[in-house]
Amino acid sequence: MIIYTPPKPAEHIPVIDLAPSLSGDRDGMQSVAWEIHKACRDTGFFYVKNHGVPEELALAQLEWAGRFFALPVDEKLKLDFKSSPRRLGYEPFLRQVLDEGSAPDLKESYMYRQAHVEGGTEDPTNQWPDNLPGFREQATAYRRAVSGLALHLMRCVARSLDLPNGYFDDGFQSASASVRLLRYPPQADTGTRNQLGAGAHTDWGALTILLQDDCGGLEVRNAAGDWIRAMPIPGTFVINLGDMMRRWTNDVYHSTLHRVLNNVSGRDRYSVATFNGPHESYLVECVPSCRPVDQAPLYEPCTAGEHTRQMAAKTYDMAAL
């Protein structure tokens, strides 16, 4: 259990302008890659602006999240994620424990999964609400736009590791992205047994793209071990690395602890997290530019699917306890 202590004011979570990398100019890509390299070696968290995702599409996704969570509880429970082998659908409060030893997280969520590439096969275990016309269309449009951003960011990450831009393409172009809508009710303080909206955790996959509303509540542990607030910045996404990136880079890049406590705004907090990783059979192993010369890498190779299933079993088994 990581006992909650109040965060300090933000010291440094960089805002990276992606415009030069989207221009097609080699030097522009290199300059953005260098900024990403510095952020990934420091905290593993950064904001991106000028990312190419229309602002109106992002704001609409937050609005639709609010409409979904406003549905009656019995309607949402018809989509209970326990009915899906991939845990897709609605997750009620108190189902997940992200910080071992703490009380279950005070949040509810809805998750769907779709292919990165347009026209790719949709996951057959998705559960869509029947009584919310337009929800599925909006969700698909948002996923398509953000998946394009994810592919671009992975190419920037590859370049930041002195690898060819398309080094990770084989894993991602045929993969799917999981999109999770989240609602955190306001909390006056931490609950019994260190209960937060989302307990301190690292993400499991390669790269997470987070859209957050203006409530605040996201907190990140920096390289010095201090908790700092990742305040909302209009027109940006928050990007953080997951545990797969540590495995790829032999701990050169970080997957950083973060958490959510909605104790400032006094109202519900909504966010949308898009979890990006390679397809399930992709072998995750140390990349050539991070491979030690005289010793074995820190992590044994594994498939992306094996890694994700292990992490999911851990956090949901703890909730049952």
Summary of the structure (lengths in Angstrom):
residues: 321
radius of gyration: 18.7
end to end distance: 14.4
largest distance: 59.8
contacts: 1064
relative contact order: 0.18
helix: 31%
strand: 21%
